[in-house]
Amino acid sequence: PYSGRVTNVEKAEFFVLSELQAAAPYYGISALAMLTQRDTQGALGFNKIAVGLAPNNPYFRAGRGMIFIASGAPTEALLEFEKAVKKRGDAVTRTNLAEILLMADPTGRRSEAEIQIALNDTPDFARAHAVLAIVYLINREVDKAEQELDLAERLDPTSPVVAMYWAQFYLAQAKNEEAISKAQDAVRFSGDSVTSLIGLAQIYQSTARYSEMREVLDRVYARIESPAIVRELREVFQYDPDTGDDEALAVEGEDADDTEDVDQNSLSEGSELKLDDGLGGGLGGGQGSGFGGGKRLNIDLNLK
């Protein structure tokens, strides 16, 4: 599988690499490994070596974009993904760029343009259709968004990315039960990946289901070894499993666990969606791409 396509081996592209170019993937992959541990400075240093050894490799540029996203520098990330597209504008790289553009261009026009090019090249790329659905949703074209998500789901019925986009779609329509159900599907489809569990926790947080959110976060904290990631999660969710503290969670004047519905009339008032899967997973996946106010959670532990 490559960018949503399947190709015969005899038709694949082959390149002869110099010894220096052959060393580049070691540094590129090591940079991504450091990124999962939140060592953004180390990741950037190794990525710089990879790019220096193989400046025309678009995936090292995309990797640098992911590092900038994790560092809270979306403008720099956008530039790197644009460079990656210029080097090789395959469907995956264009879809990664489209997800970044959602943060830079609130109209979604630039994202839509990149996605349309990606779909012209690879019309059966499910994640591209899912991102296009979010573009439509941002512009209040709900019917079109639902059609794209339906298509994405038919193309890849067990995609955790598509399921989490469905959750975002339902959350924007104030259909909290449907949003939770889809986020639970994403967790199941991903094999209980940490990234999808964090996405489910965000959906629970946005629908004021705080006891369920805490249960999911307890599972997440038990599996994370990086102190930096734990600190970031505690800051975003305001929940410390060691003390049981959950500051700023209660709805004013009400008990948080008694609150069933939260008005989510628009994405600007809704939750943030964690994207995952592929190079663009942690923009999200994961990465994540925030479509609302408040803090953003830019963690992707999948990278698979």
Order of alpha helices (4+ residues) and beta strands (2+ residues): alpha-alpha-alpha-alpha-alpha-alpha-alpha-alpha-alpha-alpha-alpha-alpha-alpha
